[in-house]
Amino acid sequence: MLLPGVTLIAHRLPAPRTTAAPARVPASTTPLLTVDLATVTSSYGALRAVLPGVQLHYAVKANPSLMVLRTLARAGARWDVASPGEIDLVLGVDPDPSHLSYGNTIKKSADIAYAFARGVRTFVLDCARELDKLTEHAPGSEVLVRITTSGRGADWALGTKFGCGEAEARELLLEAVRRGHRVGVCFHVGSQQRDVHAWDEPLATTARLRAAVRRQGSDLSTVDLGGGFPAHTQVPTPPIAAYGLTIVDAIATHLGPDLPRIIAEPGRFLVADAGELEAEVVLVTERGGTRWVYLDIGLFGGLAETLEEALRYRMTAYRDGAPIEGPVGGVVLAGPTCDSADLLYIKHRPLLPLDLRDGDRVILHATGAYTTAYSSVGFNGFAPLREVDR
């Protein structure tokens, strides 16, 4: 089923970046993230094609590079922001504040007032105190109540810190209407979501909440589908067309035919596959019969999403600009800092060449999201992760 008035366009997702070597990996100071802006544009087009009629609000926190923002602005993206800093950054490339949604549920009163003064009119909340702050500092604004989800099928469920249950959401929506706010519902099905049906349950909840709002003589102005669309890591994921088909069908089933505005907040899907992170091998050694490999980047340098080994990056090893041939074996992979927590993979053992040596290079693929944004300002004196765009 399709959203009324739209046609689903067949669009092939760009293939994941291959492990085939470029003509030569240039010598550079590592670690270094390179982002292919053409891939960003292509990924945006692919998602837009399979979610017809859905406004795509890029989650700026995934990668706030100015070149990435300018690329997405040219493609027609709108924006999910989480702070005054991101608001200022986005308005520098897209001066229309109506394109912004302030998606962080935890906001200082001063930050709400600042966003409102800059023209932002859509805010997300999940508790009564936040509604009080919005009524005071952003009167008449659009309020999206975030509901919790199970997060089943995702690498990170995201349901512990954010969201409220259906009963609380109903009370928040009705109270917001009484205070003169336009209202909507938002949710997030979990990051790196592999179940294409994960959106069905929260959309069913949204439909029940909508019925309650309608009984009070109002209606939902917006439904926000959140993010969760996955990048290409070591664990296979369904094609993006499968997500589009099931989500569009669920929208029509639960909300159609008289639809509110539908938006989504893709982050990782738009930028992750565009990025390749080049690191240098600092040390290869044996510890208790296990081979350990230390890179010049770790948890604190931008690979925070390996925490608890949740995200498993694809890797390719190079020497003198060419792939290292020969047998491979599992390794414990760690970062360079003087901190025992700086371990990337110890249970999951990535396969790297048995001939790997100090000074060799390792490319971590699909690293365009949540790497530079997570990089520390200089823990242990290591410089923040650099990014170049092409």
C-alpha positions as CSV (number, residue, x, y, z in Angstrom):
1,M,0.0,0.0,0.0
2,L,1.2,3.5,-0.8
3,L,0.6,6.8,0.9
4,P,-2.3,8.6,-0.8
5,G,-1.2,10.6,-3.8
6,V,2.3,9.2,-4.1
7,T,3.9,6.5,-6.2
8,L,6.7,4.2,-5.0
9,I,9.8,4.7,-7.2
10,A,12.1,1.7,-7.8
11,H,15.5,2.8,-6.6
12,R,18.5,0.6,-6.0
13,L,20.5,1.3,-2.9
14,P,24.1,2.1,-3.6
15,A,26.2,-1.1,-3.1
16,P,28.2,-1.1,0.1
17,R,31.7,0.2,-0.4
18,T,33.8,-2.8,-1.5
19,T,37.0,-3.9,0.1
20,A,38.8,-3.7,-3.3
21,A,41.8,-1.5,-2.9
22,P,42.0,1.9,-4.6
23,A,44.8,2.4,-7.0
24,R,46.9,3.5,-4.1
25,V,46.1,4.4,-0.5
26,P,47.8,7.7,-0.1
27,A,50.3,8.2,2.6
28,S,48.7,10.4,5.2
29,T,48.7,11.2,8.9
30,T,46.4,8.8,10.5
31,P,43.8,8.3,11.8
32,L,41.9,10.0,9.0
33,L,38.2,9.7,7.9
34,T,37.4,10.3,4.2
35,V,33.8,10.9,3.3
36,D,32.5,10.5,-0.3
37,L,29.9,13.2,-0.7
38,A,28.5,11.6,-3.9
39,T,27.6,8.6,-1.7
40,V,25.8,10.8,0.8
41,T,23.7,12.3,-2.1
42,S,23.0,8.8,-3.5
43,S,21.9,7.4,-0.1
44,Y,19.6,10.4,0.5
45,G,18.0,9.7,-2.9
46,A,17.6,6.1,-2.2
47,L,15.8,6.6,1.1
48,R,13.6,9.4,-0.3
49,A,12.6,7.1,-3.2
50,V,11.4,4.3,-0.9
51,L,9.6,6.6,1.5
52,P,7.6,8.7,-0.8
53,G,5.8,11.6,0.9
54,V,8.0,11.4,4.0
55,Q,10.1,14.5,4.9
56,L,13.7,13.4,5.7
57,H,15.2,15.3,8.6
58,Y,18.9,14.5,8.8
59,A,20.1,13.7,12.3
60,V,22.9,16.2,12.5
61,K,24.6,14.4,15.4
62,A,25.6,11.6,13.0
63,N,28.1,13.8,11.2
64,P,28.0,17.6,11.5
65,S,30.6,18.2,8.8
66,L,29.8,21.5,7.0
67,M,30.4,19.8,3.6
68,V,28.0,17.0,4.6
69,L,25.4,19.5,5.7
70,R,25.8,21.5,2.5
71,T,25.5,18.4,0.4
72,L,22.3,17.3,2.1
73,A,20.9,20.9,1.9
74,R,21.3,20.8,-1.9
75,A,19.5,17.5,-2.0
76,G,16.5,19.0,-0.1
77,A,17.0,17.6,3.4
78,R,15.5,19.0,6.5
79,W,17.1,18.7,10.0
80,D,16.9,17.0,13.3
81,V,18.9,19.0,15.8
82,A,19.8,18.4,19.5
83,S,21.4,21.6,20.8
84,P,21.8,25.3,20.1
85,G,25.1,24.6,18.5
86,E,23.5,22.3,15.9
87,I,20.8,24.9,15.4
88,D,23.4,27.6,14.6
89,L,25.3,25.1,12.3
90,V,22.3,24.2,10.3
91,L,20.9,27.7,9.9
92,G,24.3,28.6,8.4
93,V,23.5,26.3,5.5
94,D,19.7,26.4,5.5
95,P,18.3,29.7,6.8
96,D,14.7,28.4,7.1
97,P,14.0,27.5,10.8
98,S,10.8,25.8,9.8
99,H,13.0,23.0,8.4
100,L,14.3,22.2,11.9
101,S,12.9,19.8,14.6
102,Y,14.5,20.0,18.1
103,G,14.6,16.3,18.8
104,N,16.5,16.1,22.1
105,T,14.0,15.5,24.9
106,I,16.3,17.0,27.5
107,K,16.7,20.7,27.1
108,K,17.7,23.7,29.3
109,S,15.0,26.4,29.5
110,A,17.5,28.8,28.1
111,D,18.1,26.5,25.1
112,I,14.4,26.2,24.4
113,A,14.1,30.0,24.5
114,Y,17.1,30.4,22.2
115,A,15.7,27.9,19.7
116,F,12.3,29.6,19.8
117,A,13.9,33.0,19.3
118,R,15.8,31.7,16.2
119,G,12.4,30.5,14.7
120,V,12.4,26.8,15.6
121,R,8.8,25.7,16.2
122,T,8.9,21.9,16.5
123,F,10.1,20.4,19.8
124,V,10.2,16.8,21.2
125,L,9.5,15.9,24.8
126,D,8.6,12.8,26.9
127,C,7.7,14.1,30.3
128,A,5.4,16.7,32.0
129,R,8.2,18.9,33.3
130,E,9.5,19.4,29.7
131,L,6.0,20.4,28.6
132,D,6.0,23.0,31.3
133,K,9.3,24.4,30.0
134,L,8.0,24.4,26.4
135,T,4.7,26.1,27.3
136,E,6.7,28.9,29.1
137,H,9.5,29.4,26.6
138,A,8.1,28.2,23.3
139,P,4.3,29.1,23.5
140,G,2.2,27.8,20.7
141,S,4.9,25.6,19.3
142,E,4.4,22.1,17.9
143,V,5.0,19.4,20.6
144,L,6.0,15.9,19.6
145,V,5.6,13.4,22.4
146,R,8.2,10.6,22.2
147,I,6.9,7.1,22.9
148,T,9.1,4.2,24.0
149,T,9.7,1.2,21.7
150,S,11.0,-2.3,22.4
151,G,14.0,-1.8,20.2
152,R,13.9,-5.5,19.2
153,G,16.1,-6.2,16.2
154,A,18.4,-3.2,16.7
155,D,22.0,-3.0,17.8
156,W,21.0,-0.4,20.3
157,A,17.4,-0.3,21.6
158,L,17.5,3.4,22.8
159,G,14.5,2.8,25.0
160,T,16.1,3.3,28.4
161,K,16.9,7.0,28.4
162,F,14.1,8.3,26.1
163,G,10.4,7.9,25.6
164,C,7.3,7.4,27.7
165,G,4.6,4.7,27.8
166,E,1.3,5.0,26.0
167,A,-0.8,6.1,29.0
168,E,1.7,8.9,29.9
169,A,1.9,9.9,26.2
170,R,-1.9,10.3,26.0
171,E,-1.9,12.6,29.0
172,L,0.9,14.7,27.7
173,L,-0.8,15.0,24.3
174,L,-4.1,16.0,25.7
175,E,-2.5,18.5,28.1
176,A,-0.4,20.0,25.4
177,V,-3.6,20.5,23.3
178,R,-5.3,22.2,26.3
179,R,-2.3,24.6,26.5
180,G,-2.6,25.6,22.8
181,H,0.1,23.5,21.3
182,R,-0.1,21.6,18.0
183,V,0.8,18.0,18.8
184,G,2.4,15.0,17.3
185,V,4.0,11.6,18.1
186,C,7.5,10.5,17.5
187,F,9.5,7.3,18.3
188,H,12.8,5.6,17.5
189,V,12.9,1.9,16.8
190,G,16.6,1.6,17.7
191,S,19.9,2.2,16.0
192,Q,21.0,-0.1,13.2
193,Q,17.6,-1.7,13.1
194,R,17.5,-5.0,11.1
195,D,13.8,-5.9,11.4
196,V,11.9,-4.2,8.6
197,H,8.7,-4.6,10.6
198,A,9.9,-2.7,13.7
199,W,7.9,0.4,12.8
200,D,4.5,-1.4,12.8
201,E,4.0,-1.6,16.6
202,P,4.8,2.0,17.4
203,L,2.6,3.1,14.5
204,A,-0.2,1.1,16.0
205,T,0.3,2.9,19.3
206,T,0.4,6.2,17.4
207,A,-3.0,5.4,15.9
208,R,-4.5,4.8,19.3
209,L,-3.0,8.0,20.6
210,R,-4.4,9.8,17.6
211,A,-7.9,8.5,18.3
212,A,-7.7,9.9,21.8
213,V,-6.6,13.3,20.5
214,R,-9.4,13.3,18.0
215,R,-11.9,12.6,20.7
216,Q,-10.9,15.9,22.2
217,G,-11.6,17.7,19.0
218,S,-8.0,18.0,17.8
219,D,-5.6,15.9,15.7
220,L,-2.0,15.0,15.3
221,S,-0.1,17.5,13.1
222,T,3.0,15.3,12.7
223,V,4.2,11.7,13.1
224,D,7.9,11.2,13.3
225,L,9.2,7.8,12.3
226,G,12.6,8.4,13.8
227,G,15.8,6.8,12.4
228,G,17.2,3.3,12.6
229,F,17.9,2.7,8.9
230,P,21.1,0.7,8.9
231,A,24.5,1.0,7.3
232,H,26.5,-1.9,5.9
233,T,28.5,-3.5,8.7
234,Q,29.7,-7.1,9.0
235,V,26.2,-8.2,9.9
236,P,24.0,-8.3,6.8
237,T,20.8,-6.2,6.6
238,P,17.8,-6.2,4.3
239,P,17.8,-3.9,1.3
240,I,16.4,-0.4,1.9
241,A,13.5,-1.1,-0.5
242,A,12.2,-3.7,2.0
243,Y,12.1,-1.1,4.8
244,G,10.3,1.3,2.5
245,L,7.6,-1.2,1.5
246,T,6.8,-2.3,5.0
247,I,6.9,1.2,6.6
248,V,4.7,2.7,3.8
249,D,2.2,-0.2,4.3
250,A,2.2,0.3,8.1
251,I,1.5,4.0,7.7
252,A,-1.4,3.4,5.4
253,T,-2.8,0.6,7.6
254,H,-2.6,2.6,10.9
255,L,-2.9,6.2,9.9
256,G,-4.4,6.5,6.4
257,P,-6.0,7.8,4.4
258,D,-6.2,11.2,6.1
259,L,-2.5,11.5,7.0
260,P,-0.7,14.1,9.2
261,R,2.7,15.2,8.1
262,I,5.1,12.3,8.2
263,I,8.8,12.8,8.9
264,A,11.8,10.6,9.6
265,E,15.2,11.2,11.1
266,P,17.9,9.2,9.2
267,G,21.4,9.8,10.3
268,R,23.6,6.7,10.0
269,F,22.0,5.5,6.7
270,L,22.8,8.8,4.9
271,V,26.5,9.1,5.9
272,A,27.9,5.9,7.3
273,D,28.6,4.1,4.0
274,A,30.2,7.2,2.6
275,G,33.0,7.1,5.1
276,E,36.3,5.1,5.2
277,L,38.6,5.5,8.2
278,E,42.3,4.9,7.7
279,A,44.3,3.8,10.8
280,E,47.9,2.8,11.3
281,V,48.9,-0.4,13.1
282,V,50.9,0.6,16.2
283,L,51.7,-2.8,17.6
284,V,51.1,-6.5,16.9
285,T,51.9,-8.8,19.8
286,E,51.0,-12.1,21.5
287,R,49.3,-12.1,24.9
288,G,48.5,-15.5,26.5
289,G,48.5,-17.2,23.1
290,T,46.2,-14.6,21.6
291,R,47.2,-12.1,18.9
292,W,46.6,-8.5,19.8
293,V,46.6,-5.6,17.3
294,Y,46.7,-2.0,18.5
295,L,45.6,0.8,16.1
296,D,46.2,4.5,16.4
297,I,42.5,5.1,17.0
298,G,40.2,3.6,19.6
299,L,37.1,4.2,21.7
300,F,38.2,7.8,22.6
301,G,39.3,8.7,19.1
302,G,36.0,8.1,17.4
303,L,35.2,4.4,17.6
304,A,32.8,4.7,20.6
305,E,30.2,2.6,18.8
306,T,32.4,-0.5,19.3
307,L,31.5,-0.2,23.0
308,E,30.3,-3.6,24.1
309,E,31.2,-4.7,20.6
310,A,27.8,-3.5,19.4
311,L,28.9,-2.3,15.9
312,R,31.2,-4.5,13.9
313,Y,33.0,-2.6,11.2
314,R,34.3,-4.2,8.0
315,M,38.0,-3.9,7.7
316,T,40.7,-4.2,5.0
317,A,44.5,-4.2,5.7
318,Y,47.0,-2.5,3.4
319,R,50.8,-2.3,3.1
320,D,52.5,0.2,0.8
321,G,49.1,1.1,-0.7
322,A,48.1,-2.5,-1.7
323,P,46.0,-5.1,0.1
324,I,47.9,-7.5,2.2
325,E,47.5,-11.0,0.7
326,G,47.8,-14.3,2.5
327,P,46.1,-16.1,5.4
328,V,44.1,-14.3,8.1
329,G,43.3,-15.0,11.7
330,G,41.2,-13.5,14.5
331,V,42.7,-10.8,16.7
332,V,41.8,-8.8,19.7
333,L,41.7,-5.2,18.5
334,A,42.5,-2.3,20.8
335,G,43.2,1.5,20.7
336,P,46.4,3.3,21.6
337,T,45.5,5.2,24.7
338,C,46.7,4.5,28.3
339,D,43.3,3.3,29.4
340,S,42.2,-0.3,30.0
341,A,38.7,0.5,28.6
342,D,40.2,1.3,25.2
343,L,39.3,-2.2,23.8
344,L,37.4,-2.4,20.5
345,Y,36.9,-6.1,20.0
346,I,37.8,-8.9,22.4
347,K,34.9,-11.4,22.1
348,H,34.3,-10.8,18.4
349,R,37.6,-11.4,16.7
350,P,38.0,-9.5,13.4
351,L,40.0,-11.4,10.8
352,L,43.3,-9.6,9.9
353,P,46.3,-10.9,8.0
354,L,48.7,-13.1,9.9
355,D,51.5,-11.1,8.4
356,L,50.2,-7.8,9.7
357,R,53.0,-5.6,11.0
358,D,53.6,-2.3,12.7
359,G,53.2,0.6,10.3
360,D,50.6,-1.3,8.1
361,R,47.3,0.5,7.5
362,V,43.7,-0.8,8.3
363,I,40.7,0.7,6.5
364,L,37.5,0.6,8.6
365,H,34.5,0.8,6.2
366,A,31.1,2.4,6.8
367,T,32.5,4.8,9.3
368,G,31.0,8.1,8.1
369,A,28.6,8.3,11.0
370,Y,29.3,8.7,14.7
371,T,33.1,8.8,14.5
372,T,34.3,12.4,14.2
373,A,31.3,13.4,16.2
374,Y,32.4,11.1,19.1
375,S,36.1,11.8,18.9
376,S,37.6,13.3,22.1
377,V,39.2,16.7,22.1
378,G,42.5,15.2,23.0
379,F,42.5,12.4,25.5
380,N,46.1,11.3,26.3
381,G,47.2,14.0,24.0
382,F,45.9,12.3,20.9
383,A,44.5,14.8,18.4
384,P,40.8,14.6,17.4
385,L,39.9,12.5,14.4
386,R,40.4,14.5,11.2
387,E,37.9,14.4,8.3
388,V,38.3,15.2,4.7
389,D,35.4,15.2,2.2
390,R,35.6,14.5,-1.5
